């Protein structure tokens, strides 16, 4: 291969195939391979013998945290716009082409990357790569489309604001990461979305949607060399681009955020600074989260919902970024029961700190994390997303076996260390509902 260097990693699969989306003759080789094109664009594939579908995605390593404050939401704006078409393809023709073969197409924006993907019958991978190459390389970004999508996004923001569960998490992150881009809503605000100009959108695209920030990920019954050749044909060869420089958030948090509304429930979110994506304590925090509120056997679910019936929805969840993270506890309950729910959360946090986990707790959590991860990789979309997400965020591939081993190797000492580090670090309480700030102040004093 003259225009790319290739590296094979992890696993076994088939050999060279003459066409895209067709199983190759059996020959021992790695099922996962990476190539870097001369332009700097990276291509990663996983061959999945026997699969009937192929998933392809373009992952761009820029997201909401990489935007200037005055352009908050521009990455999400672009996500809405790219499938609006190119000079040669209209939005309708793209949708019809995908529908004609029974495929699906979508996109999403996060704090640190934006992804565009298709899932199609394996024989039609060339269609998916052609559309992705066109819209991610030369979108039309017409002014009429920008204005119509601006209204769609403003409606999306209004919809989210009408959801108190969504609103309380927005408040929480604004307070956990004050005056930092990680604390901003990914879609921006009504003010910033209204103010973003077509030239702002085009300039952001031209700066960041470049080979240096881009990964093309494909999973299915494919041959790596054939995929690379198709990507070289479908994506521009011009090299260049830069990866965003990021500044870690400071250590300060706002301890309390309250949005008083006349809702039937009080929506409570307690947040802690967590760990970064490659922090050695990340898997230990996953274990702690599962025991605390990550599943139906978790302590918060058992104590608050099953035993006392104080909430329908109660859970905890971690999130990790390049240089920071968060652990969130959420519950929605009747306002008169808010104090009782918050007291029970505190009781479980203290019990975690004082008693740690039992051997059974540790065994169940490790088994759940490993098992659910393995089951999540049953389809080509999830395999494609795993590869694209890893290369975009940490820059290398971690094998499935290694990730499972990281969870299975978590010890009681690891658990105690991360409990002390996270649950007894800075915290924020966010509340949406008919509760008074003065009545909550004592909890964060």
Secondary structure, DSSP 8 states (H G I E B T S, - for coil): --SEEEEEESS-B----SSTTS------B-SEEEEEETTS-EEEEEE-TT-SEEEEEEEES--GGGS-GGGTTHHHHHHHHHTTBBSS-BHHHHHHHHHHTT-EEEEEE-SS-EEEEEEEEGGGHHHHHHHHHHHHHSB---HHHHHHHHHHHHHHHHHHHT-HHHHHHHHHHHHHTTTSGGGS-TT--HHHHHH--HHHHHHHHHHHSSGGGEEEEEEES--HHHHHHHHHHHS---------------S---SEEEEE---SEEEEEEEEE---TT-TTHHHHHHHHIIIIISTTSHHIIIIIIIT---S-EEEEEEE-SS-EEEEEEEEEEGGGHHHHHHHHHHHHHHHHHH---HHHHHHHHHHHHHHHHHHTSSHHHHHHHHHHHHHHTSS---HHHHHHHHHT--HHHHHHHIIIIITS-EEEEEEES--HHHHGGGG-
